[in-house]
Amino acid sequence: MVMTRQFPIPVVRMMVPDRSGKVLILRRHNISHGGGEWCPPGGKVDYGETVEAALVKELREETALTATATRFLFYQDSPPFYPGGMHCLNLYFECAATGAIALNEESSDYLWIGPSDLAACKLAFRNDLGLLRYWKEKQGG
């Protein structure tokens, strides 16, 4: 019997902008959910771990970048797509970072995208909505 979680899972997502305002996304690979789709860096907050520690850890693990400043932006409720599926509570942060990108085994590629690039990328876990909200709020809307 497969056990399903009956409560939302907290997930951190980092909007890591470059100097032109484009945001880093990763192509998911060798992973059980969203393989081949794109997603901002991030991951689940483990039991006993703070949100801040999770975002620093996930950014380092997935990209080798070091978070230098973080700012909470907004949350997004992401109910399951199908009965018994995962229900996530995405916590979005803007994250300044230093270092050179080196992907781990969870990602096969990365891109820097702006609003006009979004349609060309299939994003996982409703992160397209998070990116659109981020850019809208950056423009003062």
C-alpha positions, -999 to +999 in steps of 0.1 A: +000+000+000+013+035-009+010+061+018+000+095+007+007+126+026-024+143+039-008+177+045+010+204+024+048+200+021+068+233+025+090+239-005+115+268-010+119+283-045+146+308-053+143+336-078+180+342-086+181+372-110+211+381-131+221+417-138+196+420-166+167+408-145+165+373-160+159+345-136+178+312-133+158+280-140+170+244-140+159+214-162+150+186-138+167+153-145+172+119-127+143+128-104+109+112-097+087+144-102+088+168-131+116+151-151+126+171-182+106+202-170+121+235-158+120+249-123+137+276-103+162+262-078+147+249-046+134+219-027+115+206+002+121+219+037+131+189+058+116+182+092+136+201+118+152+224+092+146+261+091+133+276+058+164+298+056+187+268+061+167+249+034+171+276+008+208+281+014+213+243+013+192+237-018+208+265-038+243+252-029+234+216-037+216+223-070+238+250-084+270+253-063+260+290-058+263+306-024+233+327-013+245+361-002+211+378+005+176+365+006+142+382+007+108+365+011+085+374-017+052+354-015+038+319-011+019+299-036-005+271-026+000+242-051-027+215-045-022+181-061-029+176-098-045+143-091-060+124-060-032+113-037-007+136-054+017+159-036+004+191-022+031+217-019+032+251-003+058+270-024+077+297-005+093+321-030+124+341-022+145+365-042+181+354-038+214+371-046+242+347-051+279+344-059+300+317-075+299+297-107+271+274-116+278+237-114+247+215-116+242+184-095+227+151-108+191+165-103+195+189-133+207+185-169+208+222-179+201+257-169+188+289-185+184+325-176+149+336-187+128+367-187+090+370-192+092+367-230+111+334-227+085+317-204+063+303-231+092+283-246+099+264-213+076+238-198+077+246-161+070+220-133+048+224-103+030+256-114+062+276-111+052+295-143+026+312-121+053+320-095+076+335-122+048+356-137+039+370-103+076+377-095+080+397-128+047+415-124+056+426-088+091+437-100+074+460-125+052+475-097+020+457-108 
